[in-house]
Amino acid sequence: PIPCVPWQSQTSGQYQRRVHGDCGDGTFRILAWSVDNQDVLMNVSVTEACVYKGSQKPNFHTFKNAGQKWGLGFHKSDDALRLAEEFSEAVKSVILELRTQATLA
């Protein structure tokens, strides 16, 4: 099973993002918010039907959920690109585990 501990928040430029797991109901969300004023920029469910992938540019990822498509940009510094890869792997692992659980249900 997927641990329900939130994935570590990242700050990239003017916003933060995280993959958050809810221990109560086993759901997951991608949350992103502005560092300056805390405005919510993204609050999207992660399900087994989602797709998360990189692009030809290592600092840009896409996330698809229920007919919506989101773009996530990351700074081009080495540290930011490493964090982008970690974030990508965290989201992909959640989707894979949700797909596995769905096929076992």
Helices and strands as residue ranges (DSSP letters): E 10-12, E 15-21, E 28-34, E 40-46, E 51-54, E 60-65, E 68-73, H 78-104
